[in-house]
């Protein structure tokens, strides 16, 4: 049976999530709290990677891609950025998994923004960082292929 403290914590968490959804949107909050493809895979599972630090807030984003026959079969990420950066890194991997290098290379920050149902204006730099990092990884792949 929950005690008063447990009830307090549960209610506080609900308030925090409600406020996050008001400030961002439900999709961003879901991906921030439960990001898919989070983590750096073992070296043997990485064809190419890019670890980039930059953008407006100098966040770090690592993208790790496994590519077979010019198809991104697996994409992972890590970041030290805010919740929107976590959601953006996650959404980027979701957009490119199972897709061609050509498709991934054509992505723009607006595509990530749209897939996330609208990134707040003050956080759009997260999508720009994701695309910059992705393009650097693709260029490495092409240069080594």
N, C-alpha and C positions, 0 to 999 in steps of 0.2 A: 504494500500500500504506500503510495507516494506521501512523503512528508511535506511540510510547508515549504521547505527550501527547494525540494524537487519541483513543486508546483510553481514557485517563483521563477526558477530557471527555465522551465518549460514555457511559461507565459512571456518571459523576457525574450527568449529565442523567437517566439512567434512575432513579437513586436519588431524585433530586429529584421526578420525576413520581410515583414510587411513594409517596413521603411525602405529596405533595399529594392523591393519591387516598385515602390513609388518613385524612387530615385533613378531606376534603370528600367528593367522590365522583367517579366517572369522567366523568359528564356535565358537572359544573361545570368540571373540569380541561380537558376537550376544548374547551368553549366559551371558556374563558379563554385557552387557547393559540392558538385559531383562531376568533376571534369573527366571526360573520356579521353583515353590516349595520353594520360599524364605519365611522365617518367621517361628517363633515358634508358633505352633498351640495351642489352648486351652488345658489345662491339660486332659480334658475328651477325647480328640482325640489322646492322646499319650499312646501307650502300653509300649514303652521303649524308652529311649533317652540316648545319650552320649554327653557330652560336654568336649572336649579335647583341651588342648593347648600344642603345641609342634612343633617339626620339625625344620628345618633349620632356619626359621625366627620367630619361636615362635607364629605362628598364632593360633587363636581360631577357632574351628569348632564345631558347635552343630548339631547333627543329631537327628531327632525326627521321630519315626516310629510308625505307627498304623499297628498292625499285627492281622490277623484273620486266625485261622487254619493253622498256620505256613506260611502264605502268607503275604508279605508286601503290604498292600492295599494302604497305603499312606506314603510318605516320604517327610520330609521338612528339611531345613537346614538354618543356619545363620553362618556368618563368619565375622571376622574383617580383613581378608587378602586382598591381591591384586586382580586385575581383574582375573588372572588365577585361584586363589583360589576360587573366586565366581563361575567361569565357572566349576571348578572341583567339587565343592559341588553340583552344579546344575546337572551336568552330572551323578554324583553318584546316586542322587535320581531318575533320569530318567532311569538308568540302573536297579534299584532294584524294582521300583514300579510294582506291579502285579506279582512279582517273589517270589519264595520260599526262605525261610531262608537258605536252603542248597545252592541255587544258589548264593545268596548274599555273603555267607561265602566263596565261591570259587573265588570271584573276586580278581584280583590282580591290582596293580598300572598300569601295562601295558594295562589292559583292558580299564581303564579310559583314558589313554594316546591315545590309538587307537581310542576310541569313539570321542575324541576331535581332531582327525586328527593331532596329534602330539603336545605335550606340549614342549615348549623350554627346553633344557637341564637344564638351571639354575632354572627352575620352577617345575621340576619333583617331588620335595619334596611335592608339593601340593597334588599329587595323593597318595603319601605315607601316608600323614596325613589323607586323606579321608578314605583310606582302614583301617588304624589303628583305627580310630574313629568308622567306621562301625563294625569292628570285636569286639571292646569293647562293642558296643551296643548289638550285637548278643549274646555275652557271657553273658551279664546281663540278656537278655531274656531267655536264656537257664537255667541259674542259678535260675531264679524266676519261671520258668514254671513247 
